[in-house]
Amino acid sequence: MTNLVKKILITASLFISSSVFSMQGLSVITITTDDPEGYVKWLTENTSVFQKAGGDDVSSSGICSPMAGGREMNEHYVWSMHPSTSAMLSNRQFTDEDAQRAIKSISSKRDLVRRDMWSVMKGDAVGEAGTTNANYNVISETDDANAYLAGITALEKAANDNDFAVSFAFYISTVGGDRAGTVMVSVQAETANELGRFLDQRQSDWMSEALSDFDVVRNPLEDFIMNCSTLAVNN
């Protein structure tokens, strides 16, 4: 293990032990629809309804559409960030009458595939409402989340040192069903082109060195690339 990873691992361990009781939450609802554009239009038009229903329990929300990967055709991932696990589990958006009325209006045009909840071990910047970005996500099994977190933090630093404008987030499954015990790494760039430029470096010397510790700390299960939009931010 490189000295950089060792140093970051110590820092990550201290961070996790001090913040485990106030972790932010990421909830993701996966849907499929034969009318992706219509669904995005419906969600955008009703974002204020869901934002009002969620209140302070939702810090931001948006939607992602896969460019590659995904389990089903026409998948979309409706996401929301929460200040804590308690807030994520409040479910106020699913009991509010106006929110339920909005959901009922689209229920015949989309299928709910799954719900996932993740705890945020390393967060990422969320743009203002109306901004977009591209993400490359990898879901993995690991017996040492701290070591994996140290590794991706080292990779992020190496990428930035080599002039790649990407950032990394790291999530651990809160309640995942078949994803129980898994973690998810998300690499974010402002554009798909910048994300692709970073992914082009996977055989480079600097990235190979940063990735050298990954194989012993995680077993990748699935990955996918998405275009994401932020629809609301609770300031």
C-alpha positions in Angstrom: 0.0 0.0 0.0 1.4 3.4 -1.0 2.3 6.0 1.7 -0.3 8.3 0.3 -3.1 5.7 0.7 -1.8 4.9 4.3 -2.0 8.6 5.3 -5.5 9.0 3.8 -6.7 5.8 5.4 -5.8 7.1 8.9 -7.6 10.4 8.1 -10.6 8.5 6.7 -10.8 6.3 9.8 -10.9 9.4 12.1 -13.5 11.0 9.9 -15.8 8.0 9.9 -15.5 7.4 13.6 -16.3 11.1 14.4 -19.2 11.4 11.9 -20.9 8.1 11.9 -23.8 9.5 14.0 -24.5 12.3 11.5 -24.1 10.8 8.1 -25.9 12.3 5.2 -28.2 10.0 3.3 -28.8 9.4 -0.4 -32.1 7.8 -1.5 -32.5 6.6 -5.0 -35.8 5.4 -6.7 -35.2 3.5 -9.9 -38.1 3.6 -12.4 -38.6 2.5 -16.0 -40.9 4.3 -18.5 -41.7 4.1 -22.2 -41.8 7.9 -22.2 -38.5 9.1 -20.6 -38.9 12.7 -21.8 -42.5 12.8 -20.5 -41.4 11.5 -17.1 -38.6 14.0 -16.8 -41.1 16.8 -17.8 -43.6 15.5 -15.1 -40.9 15.4 -12.4 -39.6 18.8 -13.3 -43.0 20.3 -13.2 -43.8 18.7 -9.8 -40.4 19.3 -8.1 -41.8 22.2 -6.1 -44.6 19.9 -4.7 -42.1 17.2 -3.6 -39.7 19.9 -2.2 -42.5 21.4 -0.1 -43.5 18.0 1.2 -40.0 17.0 2.1 -39.1 20.3 3.8 -35.9 20.3 5.7 -35.6 16.5 5.4 -34.5 16.9 1.8 -31.5 19.0 1.0 -31.4 18.5 -2.8 -33.0 16.3 -5.4 -32.7 15.4 -9.1 -32.7 12.7 -11.7 -30.1 10.7 -13.6 -30.5 8.8 -16.9 -27.9 6.1 -17.9 -25.8 6.4 -21.0 -24.4 2.9 -20.5 -25.1 0.2 -18.0 -28.2 -0.1 -16.0 -30.3 -3.2 -15.5 -33.4 -2.3 -17.5 -34.1 -0.3 -20.7 -35.3 3.3 -20.1 -34.2 3.3 -16.5 -34.1 6.6 -14.6 -32.8 7.2 -11.1 -34.7 9.8 -9.0 -32.3 10.8 -6.2 -32.6 13.0 -3.1 -30.0 14.0 -0.6 -30.9 14.1 3.1 -29.1 15.7 6.1 -29.3 12.4 8.1 -30.5 8.9 8.0 -33.4 10.0 10.2 -34.4 12.6 7.7 -34.1 10.0 4.9 -36.5 7.7 6.6 -39.1 10.3 7.4 -41.0 9.5 4.2 -43.0 12.8 4.4 -43.0 13.0 0.6 -44.9 9.7 0.5 -47.6 10.7 2.9 -48.2 14.3 1.8 -51.5 14.6 -0.1 -50.3 16.9 -2.8 -47.2 14.6 -3.4 -49.4 11.6 -3.6 -51.7 13.3 -6.0 -48.8 14.1 -8.3 -47.5 10.5 -8.1 -50.9 9.1 -8.9 -51.0 11.2 -12.1 -47.8 9.4 -13.4 -48.3 5.9 -11.9 -49.7 4.4 -15.0 -46.8 5.6 -17.2 -43.9 4.3 -15.1 -42.9 1.2 -13.2 -41.2 1.5 -9.8 -38.2 -1.0 -10.0 -36.5 -0.5 -6.7 -35.6 1.9 -3.8 -32.1 2.2 -2.4 -30.7 4.0 0.6 -27.1 4.9 1.0 -25.1 6.6 3.8 -22.6 9.2 2.6 -19.0 8.4 3.7 -17.5 11.0 1.3 -19.7 13.6 -0.2 -19.6 15.6 -3.4 -20.7 19.0 -4.5 -24.3 19.3 -5.6 -24.9 22.0 -8.2 -27.6 24.6 -8.1 -31.0 23.7 -9.5 -30.8 23.4 -13.3 -27.2 22.3 -13.4 -26.1 19.0 -15.0 -23.2 16.7 -14.7 -21.9 13.3 -15.8 -21.3 10.4 -13.4 -19.5 7.0 -13.5 -20.8 4.8 -10.7 -19.3 1.5 -9.5 -21.1 -0.7 -6.9 -18.8 -3.2 -5.2 -18.5 -5.6 -2.3 -15.8 -4.9 0.2 -14.6 -6.1 3.6 -12.7 -2.9 4.3 -14.7 0.2 3.4 -12.1 2.4 5.1 -9.3 1.1 2.9 -11.4 1.5 -0.2 -12.3 5.0 0.7 -8.6 5.8 1.2 -7.9 4.4 -2.2 -10.5 6.4 -4.1 -9.4 9.5 -2.2 -5.9 8.9 -3.4 -7.2 8.4 -6.9 -9.1 11.7 -6.8 -6.0 13.5 -5.7 -4.0 11.9 -8.5 -6.6 12.8 -11.1 -6.7 16.4 -9.9 -2.9 16.6 -9.9 -2.9 15.5 -13.5 -5.4 18.2 -14.4 -8.6 16.2 -14.6 -11.6 18.1 -13.3 -13.4 15.2 -11.6 -14.5 14.6 -8.0 -15.4 11.4 -6.1 -18.2 10.5 -3.7 -18.4 7.3 -1.6 -21.6 5.7 -0.3 -22.2 2.6 1.9 -25.6 0.8 1.7 -28.0 1.7 4.5 -30.8 -0.7 3.5 -30.1 -2.4 0.2 -31.9 -5.7 0.0 -29.7 -7.5 -2.6 -27.2 -4.7 -2.2 -26.8 -5.1 1.5 -23.2 -4.6 2.6 -22.2 -3.0 -0.7 -20.6 0.4 -1.4 -20.9 2.7 -4.3 -18.2 5.0 -5.7 -19.4 7.9 -8.0 -17.0 9.8 -10.2 -18.4 13.2 -11.2 -17.5 15.6 -14.0 -19.2 18.7 -15.4 -19.6 17.1 -18.8 -19.6 13.7 -20.3 -16.6 14.6 -22.4 -14.5 15.5 -19.3 -15.6 12.2 -17.6 -14.6 10.3 -20.8 -11.3 12.1 -20.9 -10.6 10.8 -17.3 -11.7 7.3 -18.1 -9.4 7.3 -21.1 -6.5 7.4 -18.6 -7.2 3.9 -17.0 -4.1 2.4 -18.6 -1.9 5.4 -17.8 1.0 5.1 -15.3 -0.5 7.6 -12.8 -3.9 5.9 -12.7 -2.5 2.4 -12.7 -0.5 3.3 -9.6 -3.5 4.8 -7.9 -5.7 1.8 -8.8 -3.0 -0.8 -7.6 -4.6 -1.3 -4.2 -8.2 -1.6 -5.3 -8.2 -5.3 -6.3 -7.4 -6.4 -2.7 -10.1 -4.2 -1.1 -13.1 -4.5 -3.3 -15.0 -6.8 -5.8 -16.9 -4.8 -8.4 -20.4 -5.9 -9.1 -21.8 -3.5 -11.6 -21.1 -0.1 -13.1 -22.9 2.5 -15.2 -22.5 6.0 -16.7 -25.2 8.6 -16.3 -26.2 12.1 -17.2 -27.6 13.8 -14.1 -29.6 16.9 -13.4 -30.2 18.8 -10.1 -33.9 19.9 -10.0 -34.1 21.4 -6.5 -31.7 22.6 -3.7 -33.0 23.5 -0.3 -31.0 26.5 0.8 
